[in-house]
């Protein structure tokens, strides 16, 4: 059984179904449904899709404009596509359709209230009982929790969260002249609060505009969103959707399973800490969870089930866990020295090439640091520079205005640069 029909859940259901298992996919909402998400499909996401999956792309990104709280705007371009942009309702629904074609059974309007692995509702030690809001109990040999960042399954497993951020987003319809100006280009704005940034993702006649910052900065995040939209000249357009969402990153020691229950995607707190990108983490962890859930379901006793669950955790930590560790270091650098990071990405060709390779899927942040001596030394140097920078709180939250000003790149406030890669 899989709980949650987002990218993680649909991927888990597909992986288990193609392995020949009976799979029930539970989703509390009716599909398609809106999710607060930029909708960027980077290389690792594309590479994790089921065979034959055709991305419902709204745009193909060949250029990125970077700015530092509205200043020092610089654009980098690429001959090859960097990444694609999708709308989540269509994307998620299409993933579910692939899971169904593989044999998974979808059931919408099903809200899970609790999971039991012991007690009168559980007939034997090889069974998990999932209790729904209407009182029905559904039995399964293994359960994959993919029910989002406020996961009930994650609570059952005991997922621990170390980083929580607030994202605000608006879907803004624009006239053709404005849409044409943004076609094929996204904006990433390093924001005014430590660790914050904003984005503009074009999707035909609509711009997805959002900002994200640490939870606890709600009022400042809202002001950033309002100022960001006004600065872009979009304040006069009425959004069709305005939404907010909390993203949650797991701690290093957070569990990924309990008995015959596994968690993946947002339910496990798996996402990139610096950019808070979650689709690729959902797809990759969902596939692994589905594959290992099959092994858990086939386990004859608790010892073997535990062994398979530990193997799943090892697979996650060896891949996504390494990338998250590097992402945490990048977030710490970004929180303390946003201007330095901006100047590096926009002014140092190897840094831009690395950004392009990661978004295309030719490399990962973790793999690059492991295998590329120059990248590793650069990050170590940034770590050392951080050690000498004053800051308050974890990862440098509370960075001083003097530090921020001192890290700004020199040059005019509107610099347009093109670099083909």
N, C-alpha and C positions, 0 to 999 in steps of 0.2 A: 504494500500500500504506500502511496505517496500523498502527502498532504501539502497542497499549494500548487497551483498550475501556472506559476511564472516560469521564467527561463530555467531556473534550477529544477523545479519540480517536473516540468515537461521533459527536460533532458534526462532526469532520473527515470521517469516513467518509460521513455523511449529505450534507454539502455537496458532496463530490466525486461521490457517486452520483447525486444529483438533477441534476448537471450532465452526466450521461450517461457518465461514466467507469466502467470496471470497477474495483472496489475490493475488496481483500482486507483484512479487519480481523483482526489477530492479537492474541490475549490469552493470557497464560501460565496464568491460573487458569480454573477452571470458573465459570460464571455461574449464579445470582447469588453474589457474594462480599462479605464485610464490609470496609469501609474505615473507618479512624479519621477521623471527620468529624462536626462538630456537626449538619450537615444543614440549615442555614438557607438558604432560597431567597429571596434579595432580588429587588427589581425587575429589575435588569439580567440576572439569571439567567432569570427568567420570560420576559423579552422576547427572549431568545436561543434559546428552545426551538423545535423544529420545529413547523410548522403542525399543529393538531389534537392536540398533546401535552396530555394531561390529567395534571396533577401528582398523584402519590399522597400527598396531604398527610395527615400524622398530626395536625396541629394548625395553627390560624391564630392568629398572635400579634397581640394588640391592646394589650398592656401590657409595659413593660420596667421591672424593678427594678434600679437601679444601687446598688452599695455600694462602699466603699473599704476593702478588706481586712476585710470583715465589719461595718464601721461605717457610720454616716451613710446608711442605706438609704433611698432615695427612689424612688417609682414614678411613672412617667409613662404616661398612657393615651391611646388614640386611638380615635375612632369607626370609622375605616377600618382594614382590616388593614395591619399594618406589613410583615410577611413571613410566609412559610409554613415548615413544618418537615417534612422527609421522612427516610425511612430510605434510606441509600445503596444497599443491595442492590437494592431494588425500583426506585429511581430510575434507577440505571445500567443495569439490565437493560431497562427500558422505552426508554431512549435507544438502546440497541443494536437493539432490535426496530424502532424507526423507521428506523434506518440500513439494516437488512436489508430492510424493506419498500420502501425507496428503491432497492434493488438491490445493496447491499454484501453480500459473503460473509464470514461469521464463522467463524473457526477458533480454538478454545480449546485449552489445553494446549500452546501453541506459545511456547517461550521463545527469544528472540533473543539470540545470543551476540556477534555482531559485524556490522558493516556494511562493505561494500567498494565503492568507486567506481572502483578501478583494480586491475589484476592479472588472473590467469588465469581467475578466476570471473566476470569482467565481459566480456561479448562485445563491447560497444562503448561509446562515451562517452555514449550516451543512456540507459544502463542502470545501475541500482543493484542490487547483490547483497546479500541479507539472509540470513545464515547462522543456522540454528536449532540448538538444543542437541543434536538427534538427528543432526546432520550435513547435513540437507537444506539446499539453497540455493534461495531463492526470488528471482526477478528482477522488477524493477519499473521503471517510467519515472520515478517520483518516490516518495519515502518521507516520511511524516509521523511523527515521533516523539512519542508521547503516553504513554510508558511510566513515568510517575511521577517522583517527586523523586530517585530513585536511578537515573535513566535511562541505559541503555546507548547509546541514540541521542543523548542529550544529551552524553555523553562523546565520542562520535564528532564531533559538531558543535563541541565545545569550550566548552560553556556554563560561564560563570564565576559563582560564587555569592558574594554579599556579606553575607548574613544567614541564619543557620541557627537555628531554634528547635525546642524539644522540646515536643510536645503529649502529654498523658496523658488518657485518656478511659475512662469506664465506662458501661455500659448497665445501669441499676438498675431492676428491676421493683418497683413500689410498689402498695400496696392502693388501692382506689377512693377512700377518703377523702383520701389524700395526692395522688393524681392529680388530683382535683377542685380541690384548692387551687392547683395549678399550671396548670390548664387556661387556655390563651390568654395566658399570661404567661411571660416568660423572665427570668432573672437574669443580670446581667453584673457581676462583682466585680473591681474593679481590685486586682491582687494585691500581695504584699509585696516582690517583687523588681522591679527596674526593667524596665518593658516587659511585665510578666506580667499575666494576667487569667484569671478562671475564668468558667464559664457553666453554666447549667442550662436545657436545652431539653426541654419536655414532649412526649411522643409517645404519647398514650393511656395505657396502664398502665405505661409505662416512661419514666424520666427519663434523658436523655443528659447526663452530668455530666463536665466536663473542665476542665483548666487548661493554659496554655501559657506558656513562658518561654524565655529565651535558652539555647541549647545550652552546656553547660559548667556549668550549674546543676542537674544531675540530681538530686542529693540534696535540694536545697532545693525543687525542683519537686515531687518526690515527697512531701515534708513538706507543701507547700502543698495538694496534692491530698488528702492524708489529713485535714488540718485542715479543709479546705473541706467535705468530705463529712460529717465529724463535726459541724461547725457547723450544717449544714443538717438535722441529725437523721436522716441517712440511713445512718449507720454500721452499723445493725442489719440492713440489707437486703443480700442477697447479689447481686453483679453477675452478669449472664449473660455479659458480656464485659468484660475489662479490657485495654486496649491502649495502645501508644505509637507515636508517629510523628514523624519529623523533617520540618519544612517548610523550604523553601529559596527565598530570593529572589535573582534574578539581579542582577548589577552593571549599571550603565548601559551599559557597553561590551561586554556579553556578546553573542556572536553568536547569531542565530536560525536560521541555515542554514549548510550547507556543501555546495556542489555542488547536487545534486538532492535533498538531504535537508533538511527543515524540522522545527523543534521547536515545540511549543505546550504550554500548561497547565503543570503541575508540572515536566515534562521541560525546559521552557525557563526555569524559575524565575519564572513569572508568577503572582503573587498579591499581594494588598494587604498592604504591609509592616506596617501598624499592627494591623489586626484579624486578619491572616493568612487572610482570606477568600479561598478559591480556586475555588469552583464557578463563579462568574460569570466569572472570568478564564479558566477552562478552557473554558467554553461559547463565549465570544466569540473567544478565540484559536484554538480548534479549528475554528470555522466559517471564520475567515479562512485558516487553514492549509489546510483542504480546498479552498477556492476557489482559492488561489494554487498549490496542488499540481497542480491541473488545468492551469494555465498552464505550470508547470514541465514537466509530462509532455508537453505539446504542443510544447515548445521543440525546435527542430531542432539546436541546437548549444549549447556550453557558455556562450557569451556571452549568448545569449537566456535560458538557464536562470538564469544569474547575475542578469540584469536582473529577471526575475520574482521571484526570491528576495529581492532588495533591495527590491522593491515591497512584498512581504509584511512585511519588517522595518520599512519606513516606516509601513505601516498599523498595525502593533502599537505602535510607539513614539509615533505621533501620537495614539493613543487610550489604550490601557492604560498605555503608558509615562508619559504625563502624570499619570494617576491614581496610579501608583506613586510618582512624585516627590513629590506632595503627601502621600501616605501615609507616606513616609519622614520628612517634616517633622513630621507628626502624631505618629509614633512617638517622634521625638526630644523633642517637647514632653511626651508622655505619660511617657517614661522619667524626665525631670527633674522634672515638676510634675504628678503624677497627681491630687493633690487639687484643683489649679486646674482641671484638665479635668473632674473629677467635679462640682465646683461649677458650672462653666459649663453642662454638659449638663443638669444637674438643676435649675438655678436661673435660667437665662437662656432665656426663651421662644424667641427666634430660633435659639438653638443647638439646642434640642429640635426645633423645626420643621425645621431643616436635617437633623438625624439622621433624622427621620421621612421627609423627602423622599428622602433617599439610599436608605434601606431599601426604600421603595416603588418606586423607580426613576424618580421625577419629576426627579431631579437626580443628578449624580455629584460626588464630592469635588473632582476636578480641574476640572470645569466650573464648579462653584460658586466656586472660588477665582479662576478666570479671569474670570468674568462678573459676579460680585457684589463690588462694591467694599468693602462692609462686611465680608464674609467674608475678603477678601484682606487688608484692614487688620488684622483681628483676628489672622490667622495671622502677619502681619509683627510685630505687637506681641508675640505669644507668642514669636516667634523672638528678639526683642530682650531680652525678660525672661529667656530661656534663656541668652543671652550673658553675663548678669550672675550666673548661678547656677553654683555650683561643681559639678563633676562629674568623673568619671574614666572614660576609655575612650570609644569611639565612641558617639555619640548619647546620651551621658550615663550609660552603664552605670556602676554604682558610686556612684549618687547617695547623698548622706549622709542619715542618719536625721534630722538637724536640718532639712535642706531639705524632706524628706518631711513632717515634722511641721508645718513652717511653711506648707505648702500645703494643709493640711486645712481643710475648710470649718467654719465655726462652726455650732453647733446640737446638738441631742440626737442620740444614736447611732442611734436608730430613728425616722426621720421619714418618714411616709407622705404623699405629696402626689399629687394627681390633677390632670392638666391635659389637657383634651380638645383635639384638633387635627383 
